[in-house]
């Protein structure tokens, strides 16, 4: 199999697994803490292989996520494209950061995405801000080192990139 096709297949599989984790049925208490797995995987691939995965690919993944989650069509597409753009602009710096500073960057990306989700959902249906809305940002930041490490081990083992 051509290595280019193999890499594309591998990226798709990681995105599909992340989408499965995103819609996985959980008790309400755990659902509040469920991070945006798709965004975490997109951020990883953009930071590691920025020349293979970019804004348009993230936009397409966002459209699929919109359909999968039943959200407003284009909501996740916009959020993922903007977040990916930020990551593409800063990937050289972020890759040089120690793990703690990478965590701060990931926190900022996830917070940016959650604020956009809140803004889009509030624009359509005004509601009050609740602090529980930020729980996926905290949990996503906490699972980032493990997510990045697992994807890195798999990427190296499968020789993707």
C-alpha positions in Angstrom: 0.0 0.0 0.0 1.3 3.5 -0.9 2.5 5.3 2.2 0.5 8.4 1.4 -2.7 6.4 1.3 -1.7 4.5 4.4 -1.2 7.8 6.3 -4.5 9.2 5.1 -6.2 6.0 6.2 -4.6 6.2 9.6 -5.6 9.9 10.0 -9.2 8.9 9.2 -9.2 6.0 11.6 -8.0 8.3 14.5 -10.7 10.9 13.6 -13.4 8.1 13.5 -12.3 6.8 16.9 -12.3 10.4 18.3 -15.9 10.9 16.9 -16.9 7.7 18.6 -15.5 9.0 21.9 -17.3 12.3 21.4 -20.8 10.7 21.0 -20.2 7.8 23.5 -23.2 7.6 25.8 -22.1 8.5 29.3 -23.9 9.3 32.6 -24.8 13.0 32.8 -22.1 13.6 35.5 -19.4 12.2 33.2 -20.9 13.7 30.0 -20.2 17.2 31.4 -16.5 16.3 31.6 -16.2 14.6 28.1 -13.6 16.6 26.2 -13.8 17.4 22.5 -11.8 14.4 21.4 -12.1 15.3 17.8 -10.5 18.7 18.4 -7.7 17.1 20.5 -6.9 14.7 17.6 -7.0 17.5 15.0 -4.7 19.6 17.1 -2.2 16.7 17.5 -2.1 16.1 13.8 -1.8 19.7 12.9 1.1 20.2 15.4 2.9 17.1 14.3 2.3 17.0 10.5 1.1 20.5 9.6 1.9 20.0 5.9 -0.5 17.0 5.7 -3.5 18.2 7.6 -4.8 21.8 7.5 -7.7 24.1 7.7 -9.8 22.6 4.9 -9.4 19.1 6.3 -10.4 20.3 9.7 -13.4 22.1 8.2 -14.5 18.8 6.5 -14.1 17.0 9.8 -16.1 19.7 11.5 -19.0 19.3 9.0 -19.0 15.5 9.7 -19.0 16.3 13.5 -21.9 18.7 13.0 -23.9 16.0 11.2 -22.9 13.4 13.8 -23.9 15.4 16.8 -26.9 17.1 15.3 -25.6 20.6 15.9 -26.1 23.6 13.6 -24.5 22.8 10.3 -21.2 24.6 10.1 -20.8 25.2 13.8 -18.0 22.7 14.4 -16.7 23.3 10.9 -16.0 26.9 11.8 -14.7 26.1 15.2 -12.3 23.4 14.0 -11.1 25.5 11.0 -10.3 28.5 13.2 -8.6 26.5 15.9 -6.6 24.6 13.3 -5.5 27.9 11.7 -4.2 29.1 15.1 -2.3 25.9 15.5 -0.8 26.1 12.0 0.4 29.6 12.7 2.0 28.6 16.0 3.0 25.0 15.5 6.8 25.6 15.4 6.7 27.4 18.7 4.3 24.9 20.4 6.4 21.9 19.4 9.4 23.5 21.2 7.5 24.1 24.4 7.8 21.8 27.4 4.8 19.7 28.2 3.4 22.2 30.8 3.5 25.1 28.3 1.9 22.9 25.7 -0.9 22.2 28.2 -1.4 26.0 28.5 -1.6 26.3 24.7 -4.1 23.4 24.5 -6.1 24.9 27.3 -6.3 28.2 25.3 -7.3 26.3 22.1 -10.0 24.3 23.9 -11.2 27.4 25.7 -11.4 29.4 22.4 -13.4 26.5 20.9 -15.8 26.3 23.9 -16.3 30.1 23.8 -17.3 29.9 20.2 -19.6 27.0 20.9 -21.3 29.0 23.7 -21.5 32.1 21.5 -23.1 30.2 18.6 -25.5 28.4 20.8 -26.4 31.6 22.7 -26.9 33.5 19.5 -29.6 31.1 18.5 -31.1 30.4 22.0 -30.1 32.9 24.7 -29.1 31.4 27.9 -27.0 32.2 31.0 -23.4 31.1 31.3 -22.8 28.2 33.6 -19.4 27.2 34.8 -20.0 23.6 34.0 -19.7 24.6 30.3 -15.9 24.9 30.9 -15.5 21.3 32.3 -14.6 19.8 28.9 -11.8 22.4 28.6 -10.3 21.3 31.9 -10.7 17.6 31.1 -9.3 18.1 27.6 -6.3 19.8 29.0 -5.7 17.1 31.5 -6.0 14.2 29.0 -3.9 16.0 26.4 -0.5 14.6 27.5 -1.9 11.0 27.4 -3.7 11.6 24.1 -0.6 13.1 22.5 1.6 10.3 23.9 -0.7 7.5 22.6 -1.0 9.1 19.2 2.8 9.6 19.1 3.5 6.0 20.0 1.1 4.7 17.4 2.4 7.2 14.7 6.0 6.1 15.3 5.1 2.4 15.5 3.0 2.6 12.2 5.6 4.9 10.6 2.9 7.5 9.6 4.1 10.9 8.5 
